[in-house]
């Protein structure tokens, strides 16, 4: 899709700044459009892509600050960097300052906390803290990202000879209290917790939670109550339920649940779970299965400490890399990387089962964020 050039504040179908948008990240090296903007039809949830910009190479993961009106992206490249876009016009993300080197190779994830961007870098096995930049003339406006104030190197390996020869930090995010930062490392089967010094922009190593050897933890999401966290394991197709203690900053792994139905025979493709999302009411967890090309529906008990696989449904494409929930929890959006599209599903309020409602072309889609 060619980048739009109109400077008008409305899209071609009359959408205004107050309407909802979806921002889609993609791999430009695989034919993706970069960062794309889609309108969201209020009643059906349908997406219509209106604009794209490839100013950032391989913007594989996005994060949105509604307070700032800024969209952040990582460039998943050997010399990784982060970039910021103003959403003053939500239909035309405008670069804020120059991209900032993240201090690591092939960043795969970023999140926002306490005036900083946190980034995780797969190939170098590092995580970084990048401060927001304010307008130097004192206007109180955001103008981009600064270079890292802290870079933390993970150490170790795992039993998988192909994927775990060294550390591979895959996700980093703050806990609900904002005091701690958790970093998920696929290469070492570890979730590290750090204490965040927001004033200095530094991380102090605090605790390491060790998961099943060879599991390959990839992503993490918290229960709405904050006392439980769920970790997808890319190499053994499971989710681990973990207790989170915000007072001590310690994660304690517990039961592990498969995200696949019982397999019949050995001719099925290898599966690599990617993203997971938790229902706003804490009743369900959905996991994207790459290879099986499905969405796993898992039910939570009332306290959030037990998961049960209920079913899997077709993901509406091939290689689902990322999931996003609508604010109301009524719809699920799936970025299907290899088939090149974003599909949306209506979620059954009683069962949590997604029903396919539609899809839109988005080559090499890797992430979708709703605004």
N, C-alpha and C positions, 0 to 999 in steps of 0.2 A: 504493500500500500504506500503510495506516495505521501509524503508529509503535506498536510494542508497548509495553505499560505494565507488564508483570510484572516484579517485582524478584527473581524466583527465579534461582538460579545455573545452572539447566538450561533448555534449550529444550524445546518441547513433545514432541520425539521422544526425549528423554533424553540429548541431547548434553551433554558435560561440558566443563569448562574446558580439559582436556587435548586435546580434539579439534581438528582443523584447521578454520580459518575462511577465508573469502574476504571481503574488504571491497571494496565496489563504489561508486565515485563516479559522479555523474550531474548533468545540467543540470536544476535545479529549474525554471528559466524555460521549459523545454520539457516539463514534466510529470514530471520525474525525482523519485525519492524522496529524494534527498540522498545521505547515506552509508548504505549498506545492509550488513547482516551476513548471510552465508550459511554454512551448514555444508557441509563437503566430505565426501562419502561415501568412505571410504578405498579401497575396491576399485575403484569405477567412476570416481571423481573427480567425481561428480554434485554439483551445487550445489542447495541448498534455502534460499531467502531466508526469514529468520526475524524480522528486525527492521530498521527504518530510522529515521533522524532527519533532518529537514530544517532543523536549527538553523543550518547554514551554507548560504548561497545559492550555487548552482552550484559544488559541490565537484568540479571537473572532473579534478583529479589528486591522488593520494594517495601517501604514503610512510610506511613502517612502520619504527619502531625497536624491534626485538625486545629489545634490551638494556634500554631504558627501559620497554617495554610501553606505548608511545605511538604513536598514529596521527596523522599530520599531513595537512592538506588545504589547498589554495589555493582561494579563492573567485574564479572567473573572472568578474569584474564590473568596470565602469569604475573604481571605487574599490577596487581589489583588496586582499585581506587574506589572512592565513594563520591557521589555527586548529589547535589540538592537542586530542586526545582521549585520555583514560586508557583503557587496556584491562585495568584491574584485573579487571573482568568482561568477558571478550572478546566476550560476546553483547550488551553494552550500552555502546558507546563513550560516555564521559562527558566533557563539555567541561572542559578545563583552562584556567582563567583566561579573559580576554577575547580575542577575535580581535585580531590585530595588523596594522596597515596595512603593506603590503609596500613602499610607496614607488614603485609603478608601476601601470599600467593593464592590466587583463585578464591576470592571471597564468595561464600555461598549464602550468607544470611546477615541481616542486620536488624537491630531493634533500637528503640529510643528510651532514654531514661535520664532524668535529672540534668537536663541541658546538654546531653551527650548522645552520640550515636555509637552503638556497640557493633562490631563486625567480627565475623568468624571466617577463617581462611582454611580451606580444605587442604591444599597441597603443602603449605608450610606448617600446619598444625598450630596456628597462633590465633589469638584474639586481640582486638585493639579497642581503645577508647578514643573517639574523635570529638572534640568540643564543637558546638555550634559557634558560628561567627556572627557577631553583631556589627552593624554598620559603624565603621570607625569614626564617622562624623557625628555619632551620638544621636541618631534619629530613632533609635530603639527598634530598628527593623533587622530581620535576619538577612545575612548576605552570603551564606554558604557554610562550608566545613573547614576546620583547621586540621593540621597534621596531628597524628596521634600524640596524646599525652602519656599513653601507656601501651605497651605491647607485651603480652604474656605468651611464652612458649610452652606448649605441652610436651611431655616426654613419655616414652614407652611405646609398646606395640601390642599386637594381639595375635591369636593363633591362625587367622586366615592369611595364607602366604601371599595372596594377590592384593587384598584390600587393607591389610593391617600390619604392614611392615614398619610403619611409624605412625605418629599422631595425625589425625585428620579432624580438626575442629569443624563441625558442621552447623552448629547453631549456638547463639548466645542471646540471652534475654534476662531482663530483671525479674525478680520475684514480685508477688503482689504488694509486698511492703515497701519496695523500692530500696531496701537496705542492701540486698544481695544481688549478685549476678551469677547466673548459672550458664555453664558452657558445656555443650554436649560433644564428646569426641568419639567419632566412629572408629578410629584406628586403635584406640586403647581401651574401648569398652568402659568408658568412664564419664561421669557427669561431675565436673568441678564446680564448686561454689567459691565465690570471691566476695569479699566485703568491699563495697564501693565507697570511695571518698569522692563525693560529687564536687567538692570545692577544688580539689587538686586534679580531678580527672584520672584517678589511679585505682588499681585493683589490688587487694591484698589476698593472696591465696589462703583459703580457710579450711576446705574439706574436699575430699574426693570420694564419690560413691561409685563402687565397682559393680558393674552389671555382669551378666553371664558371659564368660569368655567366648568370643566369636559372635556375639549378638550384633555388634555394630550399631550402637545407638546413633540416631540421626536427628530427631527433632523432639521437642518437649512442649507440653501445654499444661496449664494449671486448671484444676477444678475451680468453679466460681467461688467456692468457700475458702480456697487458698490453702487447705491442709493436705491436699493430694495433688500429685503431678503424674502425668502419663508420658512415657517415652516410647517412641517408635523405634524398633530395631530393624535396620535395613537388611542385615545379613541372615537373620533367622525368621523373618516374617512374624514378629510378635510385638506386643505392647507390654511394657512393664509398668505396673502400678507402684508408685513410690509415695511414701509419707514425707511431707515437707514440714519442717519445724522452723518457722521464721524467727523464733527466739534464739535458737542455737545456730541457724544457718546450715543445717544438716539435712541431706536427702537420704532416705533409707529405702532401698529397693525391696519390693515385695513380690506378689504373684505376677506371673507372666502368662499372657493369653495370646493364642494364635489369632492372626487376622485373616486366615484362609480357612475354608471348609476342608473337611477330610479329603485328601488327595487320592485319586485313583490312578495307579500306574505311575511310571517314571517319565512319561513323554510330555508332561506339562512344562511350560516355560519357567525358568527361574524367576522368582518374585523378589522385588525390592520395594518395600513400603517407603513412602516419602513423608508427606505431611499428615498431621492429624489436627482436628478441631473438636472442641467440646461445646455442647449445647449451652446456651446462656442459663438454662434452668438446671444444668448438671445432670440431665437424665440420659444423655447419649454421647458417644464419641464416634466420630467418623474418621476412617483412615484410608488414604489413597494407596492402592496396590499397583505398582508398575510391574508389568510382566503378566500378571493375572488380569490386569486392566479392569479393575473393579474398585468399588467403594465398599469397605467393610463397615457394617453397622454394629456397634457394640453398645449394650445397655449397661448403665450404671445403677448400683443400688442407691438407696436414699442417702447414705453417708459418703459415697464416692470412693470407697475402698475396694470395691469388687466390680469387675468387668465381665461381661458375657457376650461372646460373638453370637449375634442373632441371624445375620444373613450377609451376603454380598450381592451387589447389583453392578451391572455393566457401567463403566465410567463415561460412556458416550464418546469414546475416542480411544487413543493409544498412548500409553505412558503418562498417566496422571501424576504430575509433579507437585501440584499445589492445590490447596483447598481454601475456600473462604466462605464464611457464613454471612448472610444478611444480618442487619442489626436486630431484627425481630426473631431471628432463628427459624424463619419460615422457608428459606431457600439456601441451597448449597451450590457454589460455583466451583468448577473443576478446570484447571489449566492442563490440557492434554498436550504434552510437548511434541511428541513425534507425529501425531495426526494433525497438529497445528490448529488448535481451536480451544475456545472456552465454552463448556457446556454448563447449563443451569438446570437444577432439579428442584421440585417442590417436595418438601419434607412432610411426611405424615406426622401429625402432632402426637398420636398415640403410640406408633410403632417406631418412629424415627427413620422409616424406610424412604429413600429418595425415589422420586418418579421423574424421569427425564422430561424436560419441558421444551428444550431447544438448545441451539449452539450457534456460535459465530466463528468465522474464520479468524485465526490469529496464529500465523506461522511461528513454530518453535516456542510457543507460549510456555512460560516457566513460573509465573506468579500472577495473581489477580488480587487487587486491593479495592475494597468498596469505600467510597467517600460519602 
